[in-house]
Amino acid sequence: MPRKLAGIFAPITTPFVSEAVSLDHLRSNVRKYKNTGLTGYFALGSNGETKSLTEDEKLKILDVILQEKGEDQLVMAGTGYESTRQTVAFSQKVAAMGVDFVSVVPPSYFKRNFNDEVLIRYYSDVADAVSIPVLAYNAPGFTGMTLSARVVEKISRHPNVAGMKDTSIGNMSSYLSVCSDDFCILSGTISTLFTAMLEGAQGGVVSLADAFPAPCCELYEYCKIGEVDKARRLHYLLFRLNQSVSGSFGVAGVKFAMDLAGYYGGDPRLPLLPLSSSGQDAIRDAVLRAGLLKNG
């Protein structure tokens, strides 16, 4: 099993040029990221626009990330599909490539018929069938449902379920109070990283790190060593910035912030629309106010 999950992961975006995946731009971004303090990457997630990618595109993206990542950086890959069978099959493919963890969002199309038992079995069946550790991905903003504390308690005791990325609001205490001691929970946004780590979370998978990895990693380090006052001040700065970027504009906002920061963001893939000029101005102003715009 890879080392215990802790630190800051960038939920890496997928670069497009004229709607086609640009592996060259991806390669360039990862080469820059590997010289930062990032623990690693979450590929094929919501910021990676995974629902807009073919499986062939997903595998090519992972191949580039695995080639270019830093020697000690970890890679988690989003592998969730609507059926257990598809999730297992794709998870096995990426495991064979050398990915460290698979991150599995629960299926949601038939969520009206899903109770705790369905979700416990889903994660258990996937974890039983996959050779690398499984992470749950609690993403109610995308799935329309929130994993219960009972589900988290049960799956946390499976020997091949290593942790969870949690983007829900207000549930961290209930999860940490029932999960096993070696189950690692990562905050799903910079906006909750500070409070989550005070409660016992191990780090975060945060979209702001796609554009500004250094201050995100700095916040993590302050929390880790107990510099609470410094962490609080940086938290409020990054919280305000995040509200103006992904909080207001989603993937398009994250990608434009990356452009400002010297990475390649570009436009999202349709039907997601590019950022309007007023949106660009709003993000540029927010980055300037935060003091993070190079040559600004």
TAZIZI-V63195 format. One record per residue. PHI is phi as a letter, one per 20 degrees, with the letter a starting at -180 (none if undefined). Layout:
BEGIN
phi
PHI
PHI
END
This chain:
BEGIN
phi
none
f
f
g
f
a
o
d
d
e
f
g
e
d
f
c
c
l
m
e
f
d
f
f
f
f
g
f
f
f
f
f
f
f
e
d
e
f
f
r
c
d
e
m
d
f
f
e
l
g
f
d
d
f
f
f
f
g
f
f
f
f
f
f
f
f
f
d
f
f
g
e
e
e
c
d
c
f
c
f
c
f
d
g
g
f
f
f
f
f
f
f
f
f
f
f
f
o
f
e
b
d
d
d
f
f
f
c
f
d
g
f
d
e
d
g
f
f
f
f
f
g
f
f
f
f
f
f
e
d
e
d
f
d
d
f
c
e
c
f
f
d
e
m
b
d
f
f
f
f
f
f
g
f
f
f
e
f
f
d
d
e
r
b
e
d
d
f
d
n
d
g
f
f
f
f
f
d
f
f
f
e
e
e
d
d
f
e
b
f
f
d
g
g
f
f
f
f
e
p
f
e
q
b
d
c
f
f
f
f
d
c
f
f
f
f
f
f
f
g
f
g
f
f
e
n
e
f
f
f
f
f
f
f
g
f
f
f
f
f
f
f
f
e
d
f
f
e
c
m
g
f
f
f
f
f
f
f
g
f
e
n
e
e
d
m
e
f
e
g
e
f
e
f
f
f
f
f
f
f
f
f
f
g
f
f
f
f
f
f
m
d
e
f
l
e
END
